[in-house]
Amino acid sequence: MLDYIFLAATATTPDIGIIGGGPAGLRAAEVAAEGGARVTLYDAMPSVGRKFLVAGKSGLNLTNGESWPSFLRRYSRSEIRCDIWDEILCQFDNRALREWAANLGIETFVASSGKVFPIPVNGHIKAAPLLRRWVEQLRKLGVKFQTRHLWTGFHPDGSLLFRYGDGQFSTQHERVILALGGASWPKTGSTGHWVSFLEARGVSINPLIAANCGWEVEWPSEILEEVEGKPLKNLNLIVGDENRRGELVITQYGLEGGPIYHLGPNLRSMDSPEIMIDFKPDLTAQELIARFGKVKRNFVREAKRRWKLDAATASILKHLPNRGPWESAEQLAHEVKHCRIPLERPRPVAEAISSAGGIRWEELDENLMLRKLPGVFVAGEMIDWEAPTGGYLLQACFATGTRVGKAVLNC
């Protein structure tokens, strides 16, 4: 067993150790290094930014261009210290993130959805060019990268323990930033293995659970045979008092898509989760009935043609249990406007886009330092906040990284 300790730097040059090479950790490293700190960044994977690259496979959604008051309301408020959280986000907001990207030579644009993406290169929006320039910038700032270093907890003397290859070692830094992510996409390094290390030090942590994920539905075999993988287009999804327009996809296990991701917190709060779908939100029931004319049979077939229903919606109307047989346009129109679908459970956290839960806010001070571990700060998805897709997740990772990157320079 290797056992060596890196001693802290002088008081005039803060020595910072950062564990985790995702957006929060990289941003914290950037801010701290720009402030004159000596920064070493550790990551268990062979290279940093693995989750960042995965997020960019379908187009790198950096942030969202909506108005700032609306932006702030996108975050879960269950336990968040709203005053502190809003201050953290305002310290590095959506405009600042776009300016940051521009300084790396990556210009961005706001799509019609409000999502902010890098301007395409050769028709493609990729995360790799931005990440590559970012890492180059960090190296120029003097950030030292230690990849393939798996954090294995704290030594009794407070130093950090790592596994590297077949050996183990301990290291000390003046201040430490933990940016290890949640428990989604574990193949990128976000395994949640850090929970036990902090709990052993008395830190209270809410369980890491799936967020921005699909939900399971017991589909009849007929629906899966006809429309598995097909979209349910232009619907309004209703959960309790909340609703969301968009598109869902029928999968072998249930439903996926932006609207159900956004309403996940509402669904998790229900003893018996269910959704209500309005398949034709731009038409009233009376308008649908009027378009039916004098039809007296083959209601679903006629509805598909006269109401322009997609194939997946028509299949649900035909085969969902305990519905029909449809005997009138009025009856079918009501179902199209108020289709109730019971859900079983969310998909496993390993499949989720992000995770909810994490370090409780009561464990943190205003600079995101752990009260029970002075000198240890946390950033990103390790903290118990939640946001929908659409740029809000990355924005919060950058903002919390900015907060702790500044905090370690001043404590």
RAKA-V392955 format. One record per backbone hydrogen bond with DSSP energy under -1.0 kcal/mol. CO is the residue of the C=O (numbers start at 1). NH is the residue of the N-H. E is the energy in kcal/mol with one decimal. If there is no record, write none. Layout:
CO;NH;E + CO;NH;E
//
This chain:
6;172;-1.0 + 10;13;-1.2 + 14;38;-3.3 + 15;175;-1.7 + 16;40;-2.3 + 17;177;-2.7 + 18;42;-3.4 + 19;179;-3.1 + 21;49;-2.0 + 22;26;-2.9 + 23;27;-2.3 + 24;28;-2.2 + 25;29;-2.3 + 26;30;-2.2 + 27;31;-2.5 + 28;32;-2.5 + 29;33;-2.6 + 30;34;-2.5 + 31;35;-1.3 + 32;37;-2.3 + 33;36;-1.7 + 38;16;-3.1 + 39;144;-2.6 + 40;18;-2.9 + 41;146;-3.1 + 42;20;-3.3 + 43;149;-2.6 + 45;148;-2.1 + 49;53;-2.1 + 50;54;-2.0 + 51;55;-2.5 + 52;56;-1.1 + 54;57;-1.5 + 56;59;-1.6 + 59;61;-1.1 + 60;62;-1.2 + 63;116;-2.6 + 67;71;-2.4 + 68;72;-2.4 + 69;73;-1.0 + 71;74;-1.7 + 72;75;-1.1 + 80;82;-1.3 + 81;85;-3.2 + 82;86;-2.7 + 83;87;-1.7 + 84;88;-2.5 + 85;89;-2.3 + 86;90;-2.5 + 87;91;-1.5 + 93;97;-2.1 + 94;98;-1.6 + 95;99;-2.3 + 96;100;-2.4 + 97;101;-2.1 + 98;102;-2.2 + 99;103;-2.1 + 101;106;-2.6 + 102;105;-1.9 + 107;119;-2.9 + 109;117;-2.2 + 111;114;-2.1 + 114;65;-3.6 + 115;111;-3.2 + 116;62;-1.8 + 117;109;-2.5 + 121;124;-1.6 + 124;121;-2.9 + 127;131;-2.5 + 128;132;-2.8 + 129;133;-2.0 + 130;134;-2.3 + 131;135;-2.6 + 132;136;-2.1 + 133;137;-2.3 + 134;138;-2.3 + 135;139;-2.4 + 136;140;-2.0 + 137;141;-1.5 + 138;143;-2.4 + 139;142;-1.3 + 144;41;-3.2 + 146;43;-2.1 + 150;163;-2.6 + 153;161;-2.8 + 155;158;-2.8 + 159;155;-3.1 + 160;171;-2.0 + 161;152;-2.7 + 162;169;-2.1 + 163;150;-2.4 + 164;167;-2.0 + 167;164;-2.6 + 169;162;-2.7 + 171;160;-3.0 + 175;17;-2.4 + 176;377;-3.3 + 177;19;-2.7 + 178;379;-2.0 + 185;188;-2.2 + 186;189;-1.9 + 189;191;-1.6 + 192;195;-1.6 + 194;198;-1.8 + 195;199;-2.6 + 196;200;-1.8 + 198;201;-1.0 + 198;203;-2.2 + 199;202;-2.0 + 204;360;-2.0 + 206;358;-1.6 + 209;356;-2.6 + 211;354;-1.7 + 212;353;-1.9 + 214;347;-2.5 + 215;255;-2.6 + 216;344;-3.1 + 217;219;-1.7 + 220;224;-1.5 + 221;225;-2.5 + 222;226;-1.8 + 223;227;-3.2 + 224;228;-1.4 + 227;230;-2.5 + 230;250;-2.4 + 232;248;-1.9 + 235;246;-2.0 + 236;278;-2.6 + 237;244;-2.3 + 238;276;-2.4 + 239;242;-2.2 + 242;239;-2.8 + 244;237;-3.1 + 246;235;-2.6 + 248;232;-3.4 + 249;256;-1.8 + 250;229;-3.5 + 253;217;-2.3 + 254;251;-2.7 + 255;215;-1.9 + 256;249;-2.7 + 257;261;-1.8 + 258;262;-2.7 + 259;263;-1.5 + 261;264;-1.5 + 263;267;-2.1 + 264;268;-2.6 + 267;270;-1.5 + 273;343;-2.6 + 275;341;-2.7 + 276;238;-3.3 + 277;339;-2.5 + 278;236;-2.1 + 280;283;-1.7 + 284;288;-2.0 + 285;289;-2.5 + 286;290;-2.3 + 287;291;-1.5 + 289;292;-1.2 + 292;295;-1.3 + 298;302;-2.5 + 299;303;-2.7 + 300;304;-2.4 + 301;305;-1.3 + 302;306;-3.4 + 303;307;-2.5 + 310;314;-2.2 + 311;315;-2.1 + 312;316;-2.0 + 313;317;-2.3 + 314;318;-1.6 + 315;319;-2.4 + 316;320;-2.3 + 328;332;-1.9 + 329;333;-2.6 + 330;334;-1.9 + 331;335;-1.5 + 332;336;-2.4 + 333;337;-1.8 + 334;338;-1.5 + 336;279;-2.8 + 339;277;-2.5 + 341;275;-2.3 + 345;216;-3.1 + 348;351;-1.8 + 354;211;-2.4 + 356;209;-2.0 + 358;206;-3.0 + 359;384;-2.1 + 360;363;-1.7 + 361;364;-1.8 + 363;371;-2.7 + 365;368;-2.0 + 368;378;-2.3 + 369;365;-1.8 + 373;376;-2.2 + 375;176;-2.7 + 376;370;-2.9 + 377;178;-3.3 + 380;383;-1.5 + 382;359;-3.1 + 383;385;-2.1 + 386;76;-2.8 + 391;395;-1.8 + 392;396;-1.8 + 393;397;-1.8 + 394;398;-2.7 + 395;399;-2.5 + 396;400;-2.7 + 397;401;-2.0 + 398;402;-2.2 + 399;403;-2.2 + 400;404;-2.2 + 401;405;-2.1 + 402;406;-1.8 + 403;407;-2.2 + 404;408;-2.4 + 407;410;-1.2 + 407;411;-1.0
//
